[in-house]
Each structure stands twice: as structure tokens, then as C-alpha cells.
Amino acid sequence: MSTDPVEARKAARQQLEHGADWIKVYMTHRSWVDKQGNLVSQPTLTVEELQAIVDETHGWQKKSGVSRLQRNRFLQRAPLDGGGCDSIEHGPRKSRMRRLPK
């Protein structure tokens, strides 16, 4: 879990240093009802954090994937290519299981 793009990049780097050859990011959100009765939704990562992870992973000449399980405003704002990920798993129908050619 990261709190900003710098921490996200650091988390990816730690996994890569330990031998990971593929970084898969779990993208979803947590939701709750606030005191006023409004539904609040918070993404697990920002677009900037996702892009930092992808950039670090690609810098190591490795692949990255994103699991997009929830359809919400954040994911609709996120780049359709998953922030540059090589694979989008479980995403909205338009992007489901899209991979770059080998």
C-alpha cells in the first residue's frame, strides 16, 4: 500500500529487487456512508501512483498488469490503457484482458 507516487515507485522497486518479473496492481476502491448519509468512494491508488508503479516496472524492462474490479468514477477517469500497464484484467468490457502484442 502506498500513500503517494514516490512510495508507489518504492514499493514496485522493492518487489523487483526481490526477483519479481511481473507487477500486478489491484485497483478497486473502498466505500462507506458518511455522517450526512452520502456514499463516499476512495480509490486504492491514484492515477499518478499507478503510473509511477508502471514507470518503475518498465524501467526494469519488466511487465505490469492492473486488476480493475470495480467500475467507479475514479476508474472511468483513469487512462483506458490502465495507466500504461501491459495487461488489464477484470476491467470494464471495453478493456478486459487487453494485452500488448509480443
PDB file as gemmi writes it, atoms N, CA and C in Angstrom:
CRYST1    1.000    1.000    1.000  90.00  90.00  90.00 P 1                      
ATOM      1  N   MET A   1       0.850  -1.171   0.000  1.00  0.00           N  
ATOM      2  CA  MET A   1       0.000   0.000   0.000  1.00  0.00           C  
ATOM      3  C   MET A   1       0.897   1.236   0.000  1.00  0.00           C  
ATOM      4  N   SER A   2       0.552   2.176  -0.844  1.00  0.00           N  
ATOM      5  CA  SER A   2       1.365   3.390  -0.913  1.00  0.00           C  
ATOM      6  C   SER A   2       0.513   4.606  -0.583  1.00  0.00           C  
ATOM      7  N   THR A   3       1.202   5.700  -0.292  1.00  0.00           N  
ATOM      8  CA  THR A   3       0.493   6.919   0.076  1.00  0.00           C  
ATOM      9  C   THR A   3       0.737   8.056  -0.913  1.00  0.00           C  
ATOM     10  N   ASP A   4       1.674   7.876  -1.842  1.00  0.00           N  
ATOM     11  CA  ASP A   4       1.955   8.880  -2.860  1.00  0.00           C  
ATOM     12  C   ASP A   4       2.768   8.224  -3.975  1.00  0.00           C  
ATOM     13  N   PRO A   5       2.984   8.913  -5.095  1.00  0.00           N  
ATOM     14  CA  PRO A   5       3.726   8.307  -6.204  1.00  0.00           C  
ATOM     15  C   PRO A   5       5.140   7.851  -5.840  1.00  0.00           C  
ATOM     16  N   VAL A   6       5.809   8.584  -4.962  1.00  0.00           N  
ATOM     17  CA  VAL A   6       7.166   8.196  -4.555  1.00  0.00           C  
ATOM     18  C   VAL A   6       7.132   6.860  -3.809  1.00  0.00           C  
ATOM     19  N   GLU A   7       6.173   6.704  -2.897  1.00  0.00           N  
ATOM     20  CA  GLU A   7       6.034   5.448  -2.157  1.00  0.00           C  
ATOM     21  C   GLU A   7       5.590   4.310  -3.077  1.00  0.00           C  
ATOM     22  N   ALA A   8       4.754   4.606  -4.047  1.00  0.00           N  
ATOM     23  CA  ALA A   8       4.306   3.580  -5.004  1.00  0.00           C  
ATOM     24  C   ALA A   8       5.494   3.074  -5.810  1.00  0.00           C  
ATOM     25  N   ARG A   9       6.314   3.983  -6.278  1.00  0.00           N  
ATOM     26  CA  ARG A   9       7.518   3.609  -7.033  1.00  0.00           C  
ATOM     27  C   ARG A   9       8.451   2.762  -6.159  1.00  0.00           C  
ATOM     28  N   LYS A  10       8.613   3.175  -4.908  1.00  0.00           N  
ATOM     29  CA  LYS A  10       9.469   2.441  -3.968  1.00  0.00           C  
ATOM     30  C   LYS A  10       8.944   1.020  -3.739  1.00  0.00           C  
ATOM     31  N   ALA A  11       7.624   0.888  -3.601  1.00  0.00           N  
ATOM     32  CA  ALA A  11       7.020  -0.441  -3.393  1.00  0.00           C  
ATOM     33  C   ALA A  11       7.271  -1.344  -4.602  1.00  0.00           C  
ATOM     34  N   ALA A  12       7.130  -0.796  -5.801  1.00  0.00           N  
ATOM     35  CA  ALA A  12       7.400  -1.586  -7.010  1.00  0.00           C  
ATOM     36  C   ALA A  12       8.868  -1.986  -7.055  1.00  0.00           C  
ATOM     37  N   ARG A  13       9.747  -1.043  -6.763  1.00  0.00           N  
ATOM     38  CA  ARG A  13      11.184  -1.323  -6.786  1.00  0.00           C  
ATOM     39  C   ARG A  13      11.550  -2.429  -5.801  1.00  0.00           C  
ATOM     40  N   GLN A  14      10.951  -2.409  -4.607  1.00  0.00           N  
ATOM     41  CA  GLN A  14      11.244  -3.449  -3.618  1.00  0.00           C  
ATOM     42  C   GLN A  14      10.864  -4.832  -4.151  1.00  0.00           C  
ATOM     43  N   GLN A  15       9.718  -4.921  -4.799  1.00  0.00           N  
ATOM     44  CA  GLN A  15       9.295  -6.212  -5.362  1.00  0.00           C  
ATOM     45  C   GLN A  15      10.234  -6.652  -6.486  1.00  0.00           C  
ATOM     46  N   LEU A  16      10.628  -5.720  -7.324  1.00  0.00           N  
ATOM     47  CA  LEU A  16      11.536  -6.030  -8.428  1.00  0.00           C  
ATOM     48  C   LEU A  16      12.906  -6.454  -7.910  1.00  0.00           C  
ATOM     49  N   GLU A  17      13.388  -5.802  -6.866  1.00  0.00           N  
ATOM     50  CA  GLU A  17      14.672  -6.167  -6.264  1.00  0.00           C  
ATOM     51  C   GLU A  17      14.645  -7.577  -5.687  1.00  0.00           C  
ATOM     52  N   HIS A  18      13.454  -8.038  -5.294  1.00  0.00           N  
ATOM     53  CA  HIS A  18      13.309  -9.386  -4.747  1.00  0.00           C  
ATOM     54  C   HIS A  18      12.983 -10.415  -5.827  1.00  0.00           C  
ATOM     55  N   GLY A  19      13.122 -10.038  -7.088  1.00  0.00           N  
ATOM     56  CA  GLY A  19      13.006 -11.006  -8.170  1.00  0.00           C  
ATOM     57  C   GLY A  19      11.701 -11.031  -8.936  1.00  0.00           C  
ATOM     58  N   ALA A  20      10.777 -10.131  -8.649  1.00  0.00           N  
ATOM     59  CA  ALA A  20       9.514 -10.127  -9.394  1.00  0.00           C  
ATOM     60  C   ALA A  20       9.795  -9.842 -10.866  1.00  0.00           C  
ATOM     61  N   ASP A  21       9.125 -10.571 -11.738  1.00  0.00           N  
ATOM     62  CA  ASP A  21       9.269 -10.282 -13.166  1.00  0.00           C  
ATOM     63  C   ASP A  21       7.972  -9.743 -13.759  1.00  0.00           C  
ATOM     64  N   TRP A  22       6.966  -9.577 -12.914  1.00  0.00           N  
ATOM     65  CA  TRP A  22       5.676  -9.038 -13.336  1.00  0.00           C  
ATOM     66  C   TRP A  22       5.065  -8.357 -12.118  1.00  0.00           C  
ATOM     67  N   ILE A  23       4.647  -7.118 -12.262  1.00  0.00           N  
ATOM     68  CA  ILE A  23       3.990  -6.409 -11.168  1.00  0.00           C  
ATOM     69  C   ILE A  23       2.514  -6.247 -11.532  1.00  0.00           C  
ATOM     70  N   LYS A  24       1.639  -6.809 -10.703  1.00  0.00           N  
ATOM     71  CA  LYS A  24       0.201  -6.672 -10.918  1.00  0.00           C  
ATOM     72  C   LYS A  24      -0.369  -5.808  -9.797  1.00  0.00           C  
ATOM     73  N   VAL A  25      -1.090  -4.782 -10.191  1.00  0.00           N  
ATOM     74  CA  VAL A  25      -1.650  -3.821  -9.255  1.00  0.00           C  
ATOM     75  C   VAL A  25      -3.144  -4.082  -9.124  1.00  0.00           C  
ATOM     76  N   TYR A  26      -3.617  -4.147  -7.912  1.00  0.00           N  
ATOM     77  CA  TYR A  26      -5.038  -4.357  -7.626  1.00  0.00           C  
ATOM     78  C   TYR A  26      -5.710  -2.997  -7.503  1.00  0.00           C  
ATOM     79  N   MET A  27      -6.570  -2.677  -8.449  1.00  0.00           N  
ATOM     80  CA  MET A  27      -7.260  -1.385  -8.451  1.00  0.00           C  
ATOM     81  C   MET A  27      -8.722  -1.587  -8.075  1.00  0.00           C  
ATOM     82  N   THR A  28      -9.111  -1.005  -7.003  1.00  0.00           N  
ATOM     83  CA  THR A  28     -10.507  -1.013  -6.599  1.00  0.00           C  
ATOM     84  C   THR A  28     -10.731   0.225  -5.742  1.00  0.00           C  
ATOM     85  N   HIS A  29     -11.724   0.205  -4.935  1.00  0.00           N  
ATOM     86  CA  HIS A  29     -11.981   1.317  -4.038  1.00  0.00           C  
ATOM     87  C   HIS A  29     -12.678   0.800  -2.795  1.00  0.00           C  
ATOM     88  N   ARG A  30     -12.635   1.602  -1.777  1.00  0.00           N  
ATOM     89  CA  ARG A  30     -13.415   1.290  -0.582  1.00  0.00           C  
ATOM     90  C   ARG A  30     -14.523   2.320  -0.489  1.00  0.00           C  
ATOM     91  N   SER A  31     -15.656   1.896  -0.030  1.00  0.00           N  
ATOM     92  CA  SER A  31     -16.819   2.785   0.044  1.00  0.00           C  
ATOM     93  C   SER A  31     -17.411   2.766   1.441  1.00  0.00           C  
ATOM     94  N   TRP A  32     -18.020   3.869   1.822  1.00  0.00           N  
ATOM     95  CA  TRP A  32     -18.704   3.970   3.097  1.00  0.00           C  
ATOM     96  C   TRP A  32     -19.732   5.088   3.005  1.00  0.00           C  
ATOM     97  N   VAL A  33     -20.622   5.118   3.963  1.00  0.00           N  
ATOM     98  CA  VAL A  33     -21.624   6.177   4.047  1.00  0.00           C  
ATOM     99  C   VAL A  33     -21.165   7.145   5.134  1.00  0.00           C  
ATOM    100  N   ASP A  34     -21.047   8.431   4.768  1.00  0.00           N  
ATOM    101  CA  ASP A  34     -20.581   9.419   5.744  1.00  0.00           C  
ATOM    102  C   ASP A  34     -21.710   9.835   6.687  1.00  0.00           C  
ATOM    103  N   LYS A  35     -21.409  10.721   7.608  1.00  0.00           N  
ATOM    104  CA  LYS A  35     -22.377  11.142   8.628  1.00  0.00           C  
ATOM    105  C   LYS A  35     -23.602  11.829   8.048  1.00  0.00           C  
ATOM    106  N   GLN A  36     -23.458  12.398   6.846  1.00  0.00           N  
ATOM    107  CA  GLN A  36     -24.585  13.056   6.185  1.00  0.00           C  
ATOM    108  C   GLN A  36     -25.400  12.084   5.327  1.00  0.00           C  
ATOM    109  N   GLY A  37     -24.990  10.816   5.299  1.00  0.00           N  
ATOM    110  CA  GLY A  37     -25.709   9.813   4.524  1.00  0.00           C  
ATOM    111  C   GLY A  37     -25.270   9.714   3.073  1.00  0.00           C  
ATOM    112  N   ASN A  38     -24.153  10.366   2.721  1.00  0.00           N  
ATOM    113  CA  ASN A  38     -23.640  10.311   1.357  1.00  0.00           C  
ATOM    114  C   ASN A  38     -22.717   9.122   1.179  1.00  0.00           C  
ATOM    115  N   LEU A  39     -22.803   8.480   0.022  1.00  0.00           N  
ATOM    116  CA  LEU A  39     -21.890   7.391  -0.299  1.00  0.00           C  
ATOM    117  C   LEU A  39     -20.563   7.994  -0.722  1.00  0.00           C  
ATOM    118  N   VAL A  40     -19.486   7.588  -0.061  1.00  0.00           N  
ATOM    119  CA  VAL A  40     -18.145   8.084  -0.348  1.00  0.00           C  
ATOM    120  C   VAL A  40     -17.335   6.918  -0.900  1.00  0.00           C  
ATOM    121  N   SER A  41     -16.556   7.173  -1.927  1.00  0.00           N  
ATOM    122  CA  SER A  41     -15.729   6.145  -2.537  1.00  0.00           C  
ATOM    123  C   SER A  41     -14.297   6.656  -2.642  1.00  0.00           C  
ATOM    124  N   GLN A  42     -13.351   5.852  -2.191  1.00  0.00           N  
ATOM    125  CA  GLN A  42     -11.948   6.240  -2.228  1.00  0.00           C  
ATOM    126  C   GLN A  42     -11.158   5.167  -2.965  1.00  0.00           C  
ATOM    127  N   PRO A  43     -10.439   5.523  -4.045  1.00  0.00           N  
ATOM    128  CA  PRO A  43      -9.647   4.523  -4.769  1.00  0.00           C  
ATOM    129  C   PRO A  43      -8.456   4.054  -3.948  1.00  0.00           C  
ATOM    130  N   THR A  44      -8.017   2.826  -4.207  1.00  0.00           N  
ATOM    131  CA  THR A  44      -6.845   2.311  -3.508  1.00  0.00           C  
ATOM    132  C   THR A  44      -5.579   3.024  -3.952  1.00  0.00           C  
ATOM    133  N   LEU A  45      -5.529   3.476  -5.203  1.00  0.00           N  
ATOM    134  CA  LEU A  45      -4.387   4.210  -5.747  1.00  0.00           C  
ATOM    135  C   LEU A  45      -4.885   5.352  -6.616  1.00  0.00           C  
ATOM    136  N   THR A  46      -4.095   6.398  -6.699  1.00  0.00           N  
ATOM    137  CA  THR A  46      -4.406   7.465  -7.640  1.00  0.00           C  
ATOM    138  C   THR A  46      -3.826   7.099  -9.003  1.00  0.00           C  
ATOM    139  N   VAL A  47      -4.248   7.806 -10.031  1.00  0.00           N  
ATOM    140  CA  VAL A  47      -3.690   7.587 -11.367  1.00  0.00           C  
ATOM    141  C   VAL A  47      -2.182   7.837 -11.337  1.00  0.00           C  
ATOM    142  N   GLU A  48      -1.750   8.852 -10.607  1.00  0.00           N  
ATOM    143  CA  GLU A  48      -0.326   9.176 -10.518  1.00  0.00           C  
ATOM    144  C   GLU A  48       0.470   8.051  -9.850  1.00  0.00           C  
ATOM    145  N   GLU A  49      -0.109   7.435  -8.822  1.00  0.00           N  
ATOM    146  CA  GLU A  49       0.571   6.314  -8.158  1.00  0.00           C  
ATOM    147  C   GLU A  49       0.670   5.117  -9.101  1.00  0.00           C  
ATOM    148  N   LEU A  50      -0.408   4.831  -9.820  1.00  0.00           N  
ATOM    149  CA  LEU A  50      -0.387   3.730 -10.787  1.00  0.00           C  
ATOM    150  C   LEU A  50       0.675   3.982 -11.846  1.00  0.00           C  
ATOM    151  N   GLN A  51       0.738   5.185 -12.367  1.00  0.00           N  
ATOM    152  CA  GLN A  51       1.713   5.496 -13.411  1.00  0.00           C  
ATOM    153  C   GLN A  51       3.144   5.415 -12.881  1.00  0.00           C  
ATOM    154  N   ALA A  52       3.368   5.751 -11.620  1.00  0.00           N  
ATOM    155  CA  ALA A  52       4.700   5.630 -11.022  1.00  0.00           C  
ATOM    156  C   ALA A  52       5.113   4.161 -10.941  1.00  0.00           C  
ATOM    157  N   ILE A  53       4.183   3.292 -10.566  1.00  0.00           N  
ATOM    158  CA  ILE A  53       4.467   1.856 -10.494  1.00  0.00           C  
ATOM    159  C   ILE A  53       4.812   1.320 -11.879  1.00  0.00           C  
ATOM    160  N   VAL A  54       4.014   1.677 -12.864  1.00  0.00           N  
ATOM    161  CA  VAL A  54       4.238   1.216 -14.236  1.00  0.00           C  
ATOM    162  C   VAL A  54       5.576   1.727 -14.757  1.00  0.00           C  
ATOM    163  N   ASP A  55       5.875   3.001 -14.524  1.00  0.00           N  
ATOM    164  CA  ASP A  55       7.127   3.586 -14.989  1.00  0.00           C  
ATOM    165  C   ASP A  55       8.329   2.872 -14.379  1.00  0.00           C  
ATOM    166  N   GLU A  56       8.289   2.611 -13.083  1.00  0.00           N  
ATOM    167  CA  GLU A  56       9.390   1.911 -12.417  1.00  0.00           C  
ATOM    168  C   GLU A  56       9.541   0.499 -12.970  1.00  0.00           C  
ATOM    169  N   THR A  57       8.416  -0.187 -13.135  1.00  0.00           N  
ATOM    170  CA  THR A  57       8.442  -1.566 -13.643  1.00  0.00           C  
ATOM    171  C   THR A  57       9.017  -1.611 -15.049  1.00  0.00           C  
ATOM    172  N   HIS A  58       8.562  -0.726 -15.910  1.00  0.00           N  
ATOM    173  CA  HIS A  58       9.075  -0.691 -17.283  1.00  0.00           C  
ATOM    174  C   HIS A  58      10.544  -0.283 -17.316  1.00  0.00           C  
ATOM    175  N   GLY A  59      10.967   0.541 -16.367  1.00  0.00           N  
ATOM    176  CA  GLY A  59      12.379   0.910 -16.272  1.00  0.00           C  
ATOM    177  C   GLY A  59      13.277  -0.288 -15.996  1.00  0.00           C  
ATOM    178  N   TRP A  60      12.711  -1.310 -15.390  1.00  0.00           N  
ATOM    179  CA  TRP A  60      13.434  -2.555 -15.122  1.00  0.00           C  
ATOM    180  C   TRP A  60      13.239  -3.557 -16.262  1.00  0.00           C  
ATOM    181  N   GLN A  61      12.611  -3.123 -17.345  1.00  0.00           N  
ATOM    182  CA  GLN A  61      12.319  -3.981 -18.504  1.00  0.00           C  
ATOM    183  C   GLN A  61      11.415  -5.148 -18.123  1.00  0.00           C  
ATOM    184  N   LYS A  62      10.488  -4.892 -17.208  1.00  0.00           N  
ATOM    185  CA  LYS A  62       9.518  -5.896 -16.759  1.00  0.00           C  
ATOM    186  C   LYS A  62       8.121  -5.451 -17.155  1.00  0.00           C  
ATOM    187  N   LYS A  63       7.154  -6.354 -17.033  1.00  0.00           N  
ATOM    188  CA  LYS A  63       5.765  -6.091 -17.408  1.00  0.00           C  
ATOM    189  C   LYS A  63       4.944  -5.746 -16.171  1.00  0.00           C  
ATOM    190  N   SER A  64       3.851  -5.032 -16.433  1.00  0.00           N  
ATOM    191  CA  SER A  64       2.939  -4.672 -15.355  1.00  0.00           C  
ATOM    192  C   SER A  64       1.507  -4.940 -15.784  1.00  0.00           C  
ATOM    193  N   GLY A  65       0.681  -5.272 -14.825  1.00  0.00           N  
ATOM    194  CA  GLY A  65      -0.735  -5.505 -15.089  1.00  0.00           C  
ATOM    195  C   GLY A  65      -1.567  -4.827 -14.023  1.00  0.00           C  
ATOM    196  N   VAL A  66      -2.806  -4.558 -14.361  1.00  0.00           N  
ATOM    197  CA  VAL A  66      -3.709  -3.941 -13.395  1.00  0.00           C  
ATOM    198  C   VAL A  66      -4.997  -4.742 -13.366  1.00  0.00           C  
ATOM    199  N   SER A  67      -5.491  -4.988 -12.181  1.00  0.00           N  
ATOM    200  CA  SER A  67      -6.759  -5.676 -11.985  1.00  0.00           C  
ATOM    201  C   SER A  67      -7.784  -4.616 -11.627  1.00  0.00           C  
ATOM    202  N   ARG A  68      -8.726  -4.375 -12.531  1.00  0.00           N  
ATOM    203  CA  ARG A  68      -9.727  -3.323 -12.321  1.00  0.00           C  
ATOM    204  C   ARG A  68     -11.072  -3.980 -12.082  1.00  0.00           C  
ATOM    205  N   LEU A  69     -11.380  -4.203 -10.831  1.00  0.00           N  
ATOM    206  CA  LEU A  69     -12.578  -4.956 -10.499  1.00  0.00           C  
ATOM    207  C   LEU A  69     -13.812  -4.105 -10.318  1.00  0.00           C  
ATOM    208  N   GLN A  70     -13.657  -2.855 -10.046  1.00  0.00           N  
ATOM    209  CA  GLN A  70     -14.807  -2.013  -9.761  1.00  0.00           C  
ATOM    210  C   GLN A  70     -14.939  -0.920 -10.804  1.00  0.00           C  
ATOM    211  N   ARG A  71     -16.165  -0.652 -11.213  1.00  0.00           N  
ATOM    212  CA  ARG A  71     -16.425   0.455 -12.130  1.00  0.00           C  
ATOM    213  C   ARG A  71     -16.909   1.623 -11.272  1.00  0.00           C  
ATOM    214  N   ASN A  72     -16.112   2.658 -11.229  1.00  0.00           N  
ATOM    215  CA  ASN A  72     -16.498   3.845 -10.470  1.00  0.00           C  
ATOM    216  C   ASN A  72     -15.912   5.082 -11.140  1.00  0.00           C  
ATOM    217  N   ARG A  73     -16.185   6.235 -10.593  1.00  0.00           N  
ATOM    218  CA  ARG A  73     -15.724   7.474 -11.222  1.00  0.00           C  
ATOM    219  C   ARG A  73     -14.210   7.521 -11.369  1.00  0.00           C  
ATOM    220  N   PHE A  74     -13.465   7.001 -10.393  1.00  0.00           N  
ATOM    221  CA  PHE A  74     -12.010   7.030 -10.490  1.00  0.00           C  
ATOM    222  C   PHE A  74     -11.544   6.225 -11.691  1.00  0.00           C  
ATOM    223  N   LEU A  75     -12.054   5.018 -11.814  1.00  0.00           N  
ATOM    224  CA  LEU A  75     -11.601   4.169 -12.909  1.00  0.00           C  
ATOM    225  C   LEU A  75     -12.041   4.717 -14.255  1.00  0.00           C  
ATOM    226  N   GLN A  76     -13.163   5.391 -14.304  1.00  0.00           N  
ATOM    227  CA  GLN A  76     -13.592   5.982 -15.559  1.00  0.00           C  
ATOM    228  C   GLN A  76     -12.675   7.149 -15.932  1.00  0.00           C  
ATOM    229  N   ARG A  77     -12.065   7.807 -14.939  1.00  0.00           N  
ATOM    230  CA  ARG A  77     -11.126   8.890 -15.206  1.00  0.00           C  
ATOM    231  C   ARG A  77      -9.742   8.354 -15.544  1.00  0.00           C  
ATOM    232  N   ALA A  78      -9.424   7.161 -15.052  1.00  0.00           N  
ATOM    233  CA  ALA A  78      -8.102   6.594 -15.303  1.00  0.00           C  
ATOM    234  C   ALA A  78      -7.929   6.344 -16.795  1.00  0.00           C  
ATOM    235  N   PRO A  79      -6.699   6.439 -17.267  1.00  0.00           N  
ATOM    236  CA  PRO A  79      -6.475   6.172 -18.684  1.00  0.00           C  
ATOM    237  C   PRO A  79      -7.005   4.794 -19.056  1.00  0.00           C  
ATOM    238  N   LEU A  80      -7.628   4.693 -20.218  1.00  0.00           N  
ATOM    239  CA  LEU A  80      -8.202   3.416 -20.643  1.00  0.00           C  
ATOM    240  C   LEU A  80      -7.137   2.335 -20.717  1.00  0.00           C  
ATOM    241  N   ASP A  81      -5.878   2.730 -20.929  1.00  0.00           N  
ATOM    242  CA  ASP A  81      -4.807   1.738 -21.009  1.00  0.00           C  
ATOM    243  C   ASP A  81      -4.292   1.322 -19.646  1.00  0.00           C  
ATOM    244  N   GLY A  82      -5.016   1.677 -18.571  1.00  0.00           N  
ATOM    245  CA  GLY A  82      -4.607   1.259 -17.230  1.00  0.00           C  
ATOM    246  C   GLY A  82      -3.361   1.962 -16.759  1.00  0.00           C  
ATOM    247  N   GLY A  83      -3.175   3.186 -17.189  1.00  0.00           N  
ATOM    248  CA  GLY A  83      -2.004   3.938 -16.751  1.00  0.00           C  
ATOM    249  C   GLY A  83      -0.724   3.474 -17.419  1.00  0.00           C  
ATOM    250  N   GLY A  84      -0.836   2.768 -18.522  1.00  0.00           N  
ATOM    251  CA  GLY A  84       0.333   2.285 -19.245  1.00  0.00           C  
ATOM    252  C   GLY A  84       0.654   0.823 -18.970  1.00  0.00           C  
ATOM    253  N   CYS A  85      -0.176   0.147 -18.180  1.00  0.00           N  
ATOM    254  CA  CYS A  85       0.051  -1.268 -17.884  1.00  0.00           C  
ATOM    255  C   CYS A  85       0.008  -2.103 -19.163  1.00  0.00           C  
ATOM    256  N   ASP A  86       0.717  -3.212 -19.127  1.00  0.00           N  
ATOM    257  CA  ASP A  86       0.760  -4.117 -20.268  1.00  0.00           C  
ATOM    258  C   ASP A  86      -0.478  -4.995 -20.359  1.00  0.00           C  
ATOM    259  N   SER A  87      -1.201  -5.144 -19.266  1.00  0.00           N  
ATOM    260  CA  SER A  87      -2.370  -6.014 -19.227  1.00  0.00           C  
ATOM    261  C   SER A  87      -3.413  -5.418 -18.297  1.00  0.00           C  
ATOM    262  N   ILE A  88      -4.673  -5.486 -18.715  1.00  0.00           N  
ATOM    263  CA  ILE A  88      -5.781  -5.078 -17.859  1.00  0.00           C  
ATOM    264  C   ILE A  88      -6.649  -6.307 -17.632  1.00  0.00           C  
ATOM    265  N   GLU A  89      -6.736  -6.738 -16.387  1.00  0.00           N  
ATOM    266  CA  GLU A  89      -7.501  -7.935 -16.035  1.00  0.00           C  
ATOM    267  C   GLU A  89      -8.797  -7.518 -15.344  1.00  0.00           C  
ATOM    268  N   HIS A  90      -9.871  -8.181 -15.663  1.00  0.00           N  
ATOM    269  CA  HIS A  90     -11.160  -7.984 -14.988  1.00  0.00           C  
ATOM    270  C   HIS A  90     -11.686  -6.560 -15.116  1.00  0.00           C  
ATOM    271  N   GLY A  91     -11.348  -5.867 -16.172  1.00  0.00           N  
ATOM    272  CA  GLY A  91     -11.751  -4.481 -16.331  1.00  0.00           C  
ATOM    273  C   GLY A  91     -13.117  -4.339 -16.958  1.00  0.00           C  
ATOM    274  N   PRO A  92     -13.517  -3.090 -17.175  1.00  0.00           N  
ATOM    275  CA  PRO A  92     -14.759  -2.857 -17.906  1.00  0.00           C  
ATOM    276  C   PRO A  92     -14.688  -3.552 -19.257  1.00  0.00           C  
ATOM    277  N   ARG A  93     -15.797  -3.930 -19.799  1.00  0.00           N  
ATOM    278  CA  ARG A  93     -15.860  -4.744 -21.005  1.00  0.00           C  
ATOM    279  C   ARG A  93     -14.947  -4.240 -22.127  1.00  0.00           C  
ATOM    280  N   LYS A  94     -14.839  -2.928 -22.321  1.00  0.00           N  
ATOM    281  CA  LYS A  94     -14.032  -2.384 -23.416  1.00  0.00           C  
ATOM    282  C   LYS A  94     -12.550  -2.700 -23.274  1.00  0.00           C  
ATOM    283  N   SER A  95     -12.073  -2.860 -22.046  1.00  0.00           N  
ATOM    284  CA  SER A  95     -10.638  -3.034 -21.845  1.00  0.00           C  
ATOM    285  C   SER A  95     -10.261  -4.408 -21.310  1.00  0.00           C  
ATOM    286  N   ARG A  96     -11.213  -5.276 -21.107  1.00  0.00           N  
ATOM    287  CA  ARG A  96     -10.969  -6.560 -20.461  1.00  0.00           C  
ATOM    288  C   ARG A  96      -9.900  -7.379 -21.182  1.00  0.00           C  
ATOM    289  N   MET A  97      -8.907  -7.816 -20.421  1.00  0.00           N  
ATOM    290  CA  MET A  97      -7.860  -8.717 -20.889  1.00  0.00           C  
ATOM    291  C   MET A  97      -7.137  -8.207 -22.127  1.00  0.00           C  
ATOM    292  N   ARG A  98      -6.917  -6.916 -22.220  1.00  0.00           N  
ATOM    293  CA  ARG A  98      -6.206  -6.366 -23.364  1.00  0.00           C  
ATOM    294  C   ARG A  98      -4.714  -6.423 -23.075  1.00  0.00           C  
ATOM    295  N   ARG A  99      -3.956  -6.992 -23.978  1.00  0.00           N  
ATOM    296  CA  ARG A  99      -2.517  -7.102 -23.807  1.00  0.00           C  
ATOM    297  C   ARG A  99      -1.820  -6.545 -25.035  1.00  0.00           C  
ATOM    298  N   LEU A 100      -0.617  -6.056 -24.812  1.00  0.00           N  
ATOM    299  CA  LEU A 100       0.170  -5.583 -25.935  1.00  0.00           C  
ATOM    300  C   LEU A 100       0.693  -6.767 -26.735  1.00  0.00           C  
ATOM    301  N   PRO A 101       0.903  -6.602 -28.032  1.00  0.00           N  
ATOM    302  CA  PRO A 101       1.475  -7.695 -28.826  1.00  0.00           C  
ATOM    303  C   PRO A 101       2.881  -8.003 -28.351  1.00  0.00           C  
ATOM    304  N   LYS A 102       3.313  -9.256 -28.547  1.00  0.00           N  
ATOM    305  CA  LYS A 102       4.649  -9.669 -28.120  1.00  0.00           C  
ATOM    306  C   LYS A 102       5.699  -9.109 -29.043  1.00  0.00           C  
TER     307      LYS A 102                                                      
END                                                                             
